[in-house]
Amino acid sequence: MAVPVPLETGLTGDEIMTAFDRALNDMTDEQINAKFTEITTKITEIEARLTALETPQTE
């Protein structure tokens, strides 16, 4: 039976565990798209507020 040979990654055991943890807990495409939509909506709202502030008010 073959004996496994550890790969030399230059990382500590803790760093490898952190990398695996982050990889397993990444956001899904749907979550990323939802976050982009949320950010885009906020930008649109802020732009509308800025436009309102920049528009001269008539009395």
Secondary structure in CASP SS format (residue, H / E / C, confidence):
PFRMAT SS
TARGET T0000
AUTHOR 0000-0000-0000
METHOD secondary structure of the structure
MODEL  1
M C 1.00
A C 1.00
V C 1.00
P C 1.00
V C 1.00
P C 1.00
L C 1.00
E C 1.00
T C 1.00
G C 1.00
L C 1.00
T C 1.00
G H 1.00
D H 1.00
E H 1.00
I H 1.00
M H 1.00
T H 1.00
A H 1.00
F H 1.00
D H 1.00
R H 1.00
A H 1.00
L H 1.00
N C 1.00
D C 1.00
M C 1.00
T C 1.00
D H 1.00
E H 1.00
Q H 1.00
I H 1.00
N H 1.00
A H 1.00
K H 1.00
F H 1.00
T H 1.00
E H 1.00
I H 1.00
T H 1.00
T H 1.00
K H 1.00
I H 1.00
T H 1.00
E H 1.00
I H 1.00
E H 1.00
A H 1.00
R H 1.00
L H 1.00
T H 1.00
A H 1.00
L H 1.00
E H 1.00
T C 1.00
P C 1.00
Q C 1.00
T C 1.00
E C 1.00
END
